[in-house]
Amino acid sequence: MGQSSHSGTFEAKSKEMRDLNPREIAWRLARTRREFLRDAAGMAAGTAFMGASPFVHAATAKKKRKVIVITFGGGARDQETFAPEGQINIPHMLGDLIPQSSFFTQVTNHGILGHYVATASLATGVYETLNNFSAVPPDHPTVFEYFRKDLGRPVSDAWVVAPSNGFNRIGESGCRSYGPGFGARVILPKHLLSAAASGSKADYSHLLHDNYETPLYAPQIGGGEFELQQLDQILKLSVNDFMEHAKTLSSPDELSVFIAKRLMRQESPSLLWLTLHDIDVAHSGAFSLYVDAIRRTDRLCAELWKAVQEEPEYMGDTTLLILPDFGRDADQDSGGNGFQHHRTGDPASRTTWMMALGAGVRPGVVYDSPVQSIDLVPSIGAMMGFSAAQSQGRLIRELL
Amino acid sequence: MQPHDLQADQFVGYPPEARKLAVVNVKAFQQLPLSFLPGLLREVIEYDYKFPAEQAAIDKELTNLSSLSPLQITEWFHAFAQLSLSSKLEHLDWVNRPAQFIEQESAYLWTTHQLDAFSVAATAYGDRLRAAVPVDKLPVPRLGIAVIGQGVASYASPLFRDLRAHGTYFSQIKAENGLDLLLDAVEDRAKAHPIPYGHWYVDGGQAARQSPALTNVSYAASQPVRDNLLKYMQTEIARPGMGPEELRTDLARLLPADLGMTKDGDAVLDRFQVRLFTEGSGTQIFSTTFAQWTTREALRRAQPLTLLVRFAPRQRQKPMNELLSNTSPNPELDPIGSLVDADMGAYYHWINQQRLLGAEQSSFIVWFEGHSQALVVAPSLPRGAQSDSAMDLKGLLSLATS
């Protein structure tokens, strides 16, 4: 083979991608996901279904409606998930969840790509600009505040289960017009386990992995976090039982899912937000750990969906929304180091996907139309019957 | 302060060669926008400790900038000039602390949604600069070698998945004396083309040999530096008011002597190694990350003609604070996980090599150490192909570089 015909396909591909603007690259990423899903799961194009919404708008349905949001653990790229070479890592999503879901191939995040600030933006519907590494509340009202204030729901009806790196303030904004008292209760399972295990000889270190973006710094806990004694009062779980069960788990996200399922059983919140985080181990640069975490997250998403089907309070009335807060850097971007970080702001790190399944969702449909991550909050509002007045996102019409 | 206020005497704090360079080019600096200039000064201020390839690149860039007319400057930097910066940034000492300025500028651009515009401007500038400056001819095509899987007895899953489309997979390689044959070949190249920092041997564990003809970096040899760095980090985080951004700023200021390196070492290489640990993420705790990041940075900065990297097993995952506290003298290893890490590391090695001059003629070999599997990307070999020909590593090298 001659030199000219062998002159680096990678370079050619890189140049080809560089010649495209970010919008075009995002579109290509979305197309790739769509083509793959159509081949793998036989899903239909969403445009054919527009105008025939299956969502029920009756007030009684909204009253019963429950929504669970899972942020897909720290950002994963197509080549390790939805691209053909990545499918081996997401067997549960492909085999179990996607056939039941409406899949949005092009969800972009135009904000700051740090996990706390990006998750806060998802929860407020505004691109927040707070310090990613500080334990501060979002500036704008959260979805939990809209939900509770507009619908007059009690504090027990909105919960957040999150990693312990600053997420303790995500349940309630610092927005004065809402004031204190309308936020969600927040459980930080690692914080809880750390408190419960204090003085114990058992080793729970594998469940207490720290923040991977800034491994040395977990901001001081402050705000309305879940107290240890409420294990018994709310989760109906003794400290001993909690610790015994923790011994059977292998990662912080497994602990979070365990707590989330316990909450579903005991409190049955209508709005439950679960932030998974194991995948962010990618920041350590160990590809094998990153892939292991994707496989675990895939399994945990399916496990939670199974729990929804088994809980009478949730079965049939629950919409599950799964989406990453953002992606990770592309191999082609010389400013980054591939999967390791999300620092370049390139299209691969900004463009992700969203899966919606359950109540009111058309199964087996793929939507290519671009949506933004801040569109989530107003769309949840439309599903549940509240107004996300200060959100800057737009309704996702395909979900209405 | 704005760039047009810049005076030559403001570079008095720069190292000798950097100061000379800055003073000579001050008029060009005065015409550049603030959103761009500190990025250039960050390179200039380190000039004395840069690799020859980096110094040559800075020289060419400054020569080009000095040759541009005011109209051309406006044209080249229009997109940078459109970016809006805060007055707080303008008041920073960006002449003497350009790296800290860049850090804060980056945060500002993120929060004001200008990062994408900055990236577009930077990419366009880079493309334009590459087209404008003269290109040197390489004395010999580049060669990259990755040796992966040390300590793994068997592995059933396919290897080199990301590279197979780009090269030829060999399934019958004779593994005997493989590493020695590869190192011999690298040394021969270094002796035939003796260029400073032109030929590297990076080892993620204990180096198999130390060759004076090569630039040698190994994870094992860097242990005292790593230990000192981890101690420093533990001390720093205990200080009141310390946060992640403050720690990063402090780490960026560390010099080889701060981490116990003696003054009789190679000042350029010592600084390079300090940066591997103070700027790299995970290099301090995982040897596979160290090997991958060292390879990337060596290629990006020194642009060697030859780079052989050998990955070694890393320690098993533990909680990050436990890994950083470095308390276990004999940590448990994870050979299979390390092979997976290294397989991706080899792919990134090739990608980073392809970003350099002469990519079309360069060759790349990845070998599963002690086993019969290897893959070659070379101009003379077909892509997406497989060969069952039996040969040793010397024969494979010959094939790759013919």
Interface residues (C-beta under 8 A of the other chain):
Chain A: M1 Q3 H6 S7 G8 T9 F10 E11 R18 P22 E85 H110 G111 I112 L113 Y127 T129 F133 S134 S205 H206 L208 H209 D210 N211 Y212 E213 T214 P215 L216 Y217 V281 H283 S284 G285 A286 F287 S288 L289 V291 D292 D331 Q332 S334 G335 N337 G338 F339 Q340 H341 T344 G345 D346
Chain B: W110 T111 H113 L115 D116 S119 T123 R161 D162 A165 H166 M233 I237 G243 P244 E245 L247 G280 S281 G282 T283 I285 F286 T288 T289 Q292 W293 R296 R314 Q317 K318 P319 M320 N321 E322 L324 D334 I336 G337 S338 L339 V340 D341 D343 M344 G345 Y347 Y348 W350 I351 Q354 R355 A359 E360 Q361 P379 S380 L381 P382 R383
